[in-house]
Amino acid sequence: MMFCANPTAQFKSHQTEIEEAVLSVMRSNCYVLGNEVEKLEQEFAHFIGTSEAIGVANGTDAIELALRALEIGLGDEVITVSHTAVATIAAIEAAGADPVVVDIEPEFYSLSPSQLEEVFTPRVKAVIAVHLYGQSVDLDEISKFCKQNDLFLIEDVSQAHGARYKGKRLGSIGHVNCFSCYPTKNLGAIGDAGLITTNSAELAMKLRMLREYGWHNRISEFPGRNSRLDELQAAILRVKLKYLDESNEKRRQLAEYYINHLAELPIQLPKIRSEAEAVFHLFVIKVNNRPEMMRYMLERGFQLGIHYAVPVHSQAAYKDRIRTAKDMHVTDDVAQKIVSLPIYPELTTLEVDSVVNSIKAYFGK
Ligand SMILES: *Cc1c(COP(=O)(O)O)cnc(C)c1O
């Protein structure tokens, strides 16, 4: 069976190096927040183009701690999208703030800047721009709105490690930016991990304190959390970071192959923003007859995915409880029709071709 992602394949392509890195951590006498975490933080900051990177336990914590570091919490509102991983919304509430969601752009499936004005209130303190599927949001428009209203911009880069907007890496533009390194992400650990980037030394210091009980010299100066990153995951991420650009390039080539070979079919293919370089965390198409198509593909050995089937504002935990823009029709429509095809760096052209041929066969081509 072929799936949308394949984290084992990535382990296998760097197996010796990863096993050596893991062994060396196990033989050391430091397992949490040590040398490996420190080196990863330096290397990741250099890669993204920020002065600081901070390792944390996962991507949800990265967002929660970013909000806490900016002193956003009880009584504050944070604008984001409903078409995202639940984690984005859960993190806002974990920080004590209230999420407000807007619709997405029909071509790119990312935050629609046109509704920001409509949902704005004096309680709004930040916008979380989610770079979904490996592609940048409209950063110029969103940044402009944040500047005009004196809001913090937080990038959620959990699906776009290494992608660019106007030549700059995503995660280098917002005030504080958050990455998940869950195993299936473009930069994935073998377990949970997260990273935060910023150009503020002051915020970085606060974030390092927040991830460990608010400690300064082992005394809590303010209430914090335990969201430490362990040495094993940091060592694994350091190996994988070296190959990130290369593996993103492979994803782009596979995406191009899909785009070229599926062009004639009655489906909506991903569109790439001209100012951006995408890294295809997912390859998402829109079809009218999703259940039937997914069943057809499953019978032929392809377990396709849906990211995401129910908008967050319609899920039981949040329904009738979080504030939304008046018109959410793109989000609602997309949730019914999107399908994710297999895409990961180790996928061979032969394998992609087998996916393409089955989709064509489904459409009678
Ligand atoms: C994966 C993901 C997260 C959450 O990360 P975890 O490491 O699973 O906590 C947040 N936002 C987006 C857009 C994601 O894809």
The ligand as a Gaussian input file, in Angstrom:
#p B3LYP/6-31G(d) Opt

LIG

0 1
 C        1.821000      19.541000      12.158000
 C        1.277000      20.891000      12.300000
 C        1.224000      21.552000      13.547000
 C        1.434000      20.852000      14.860000
 O        2.581000      20.292000      15.126000
 P        2.764000      19.118000      16.211000
 O        4.221000      18.915000      16.174000
 O        1.981000      17.933000      15.724000
 O        2.271000      19.616000      17.521000
 C        0.831000      22.876000      13.570000
 N        0.458000      23.522000      12.455000
 C        0.451000      22.913000      11.251000
 C        0.029000      23.692000      10.043000
 C        0.848000      21.585000      11.132000
 O        0.823000      20.988000       9.937000

